[in-house]
């Protein structure tokens, strides 16, 4: 999954999606989460959000999906909903994690992460 994230960070969104297409188990929460991330960064916000929701249906404790979803909500100006995801991250044991820190920073600065 780190390779997929690196491709997205390099702006190679289509390549990241191609790599995800080669995965045998498309139903894994992290595969779905990274597909959402790559899709969102490719400019398809609604599809990205749908993937995050699917990832959370698979595993409600997926902190990375919650963080990415929260950052997407910040990008859309829905800070109240982003704060709800931040609260969920904390309630699910995510204090001090990258998921919490990145979403906290996004809420405070309106700057989201590309990794």
VMD Tcl script that draws the C-alpha trace (Angstrom):
set ca {
  {0.00 0.00 0.00}
  {2.92 2.36 0.58}
  {3.73 2.14 -3.13}
  {0.19 3.22 -4.03}
  {0.40 6.13 -1.60}
  {3.77 7.15 -3.06}
  {2.31 7.16 -6.58}
  {-0.53 9.42 -5.43}
  {1.95 11.74 -3.71}
  {3.87 11.98 -6.97}
  {0.67 12.97 -8.78}
  {0.49 9.61 -10.56}
  {-3.13 8.95 -9.66}
  {-3.97 6.81 -12.68}
  {-0.90 4.65 -12.03}
  {-1.97 4.20 -8.41}
  {-5.41 3.07 -9.53}
  {-3.82 0.66 -12.04}
  {-1.76 -0.91 -9.24}
  {-4.88 -1.23 -7.09}
  {-6.62 -2.97 -10.01}
  {-4.02 -5.75 -9.85}
  {-4.85 -6.64 -6.24}
  {-6.64 -9.96 -5.88}
  {-8.74 -9.02 -2.86}
  {-10.52 -5.80 -3.77}
  {-12.72 -6.05 -0.67}
  {-9.95 -5.40 1.87}
  {-10.50 -2.22 3.84}
  {-7.08 -0.75 3.12}
  {-7.38 -1.46 -0.61}
  {-10.71 0.34 -0.63}
  {-9.29 3.20 1.46}
  {-6.36 3.73 -0.89}
  {-8.66 3.52 -3.91}
  {-10.71 6.28 -2.32}
  {-7.62 8.36 -1.69}
  {-6.29 7.95 -5.24}
  {-9.71 8.60 -6.74}
  {-10.25 11.72 -4.63}
  {-6.83 13.11 -5.48}
  {-7.55 12.34 -9.14}
  {-10.36 14.89 -8.82}
  {-13.32 12.59 -8.34}
  {-14.47 13.68 -4.88}
  {-17.84 11.91 -4.87}
  {-16.33 8.59 -5.90}
  {-13.55 8.96 -3.35}
  {-16.08 9.60 -0.60}
  {-18.07 6.54 -1.68}
  {-14.94 4.40 -1.35}
  {-14.26 5.79 2.15}
  {-17.82 4.95 3.20}
  {-17.41 1.42 1.83}
  {-14.09 1.02 3.67}
  {-15.79 2.11 6.90}
  {-18.64 -0.33 6.31}
  {-16.02 -3.10 6.06}
  {-14.21 -1.86 9.18}
  {-15.57 1.04 11.25}
  {-12.21 1.20 13.07}
  {-10.32 2.07 9.86}
  {-8.66 5.23 11.15}
  {-6.95 6.03 7.87}
  {-10.27 6.01 6.00}
  {-11.73 8.29 8.67}
  {-8.79 10.68 8.38}
  {-8.89 10.79 4.58}
  {-12.68 11.24 4.67}
  {-12.30 14.03 7.21}
  {-9.71 15.76 5.06}
  {-12.02 15.49 2.07}
  {-14.76 17.07 4.17}
  {-12.39 19.93 5.04}
  {-11.72 20.40 1.32}
  {-15.49 20.70 0.83}
  {-15.87 23.21 3.65}
  {-17.74 20.77 5.88}
  {-15.58 21.23 8.96}
  {-18.35 20.13 11.34}
  {-18.47 16.73 9.64}
  {-14.66 16.56 9.61}
  {-14.69 17.18 13.37}
  {-17.13 14.29 13.74}
  {-14.60 12.02 12.00}
  {-11.86 13.36 14.26}
  {-13.98 12.51 17.29}
  {-14.52 8.98 15.91}
  {-10.77 8.55 15.40}
  {-10.13 9.51 19.01}
  {-12.94 7.33 20.39}
  {-11.58 4.36 18.45}
  {-8.11 4.59 19.98}
  {-6.47 6.85 17.43}
  {-5.05 9.50 19.73}
  {-1.47 10.34 18.73}
  {-1.68 8.55 15.37}
  {-0.98 10.04 11.96}
  {-4.72 9.79 11.27}
  {-5.53 12.06 14.19}
  {-2.63 14.46 13.68}
  {-3.21 14.96 9.97}
  {-6.93 15.56 10.38}
  {-6.38 17.90 13.34}
  {-3.95 19.93 11.20}
  {-6.33 19.93 8.23}
  {-9.18 21.24 10.38}
  {-6.94 23.94 11.87}
  {-5.29 25.09 8.64}
  {-7.54 23.90 5.80}
  {-4.45 22.24 4.32}
  {-4.88 18.55 3.56}
  {-2.28 15.88 2.93}
  {-1.39 14.12 -0.29}
  {-0.03 11.02 1.44}
}
mol new
graphics top color blue
foreach p $ca { graphics top sphere $p radius 0.5 }
foreach p [lrange $ca 0 end-1] q [lrange $ca 1 end] { graphics top cylinder $p $q radius 0.2 }
display resetview
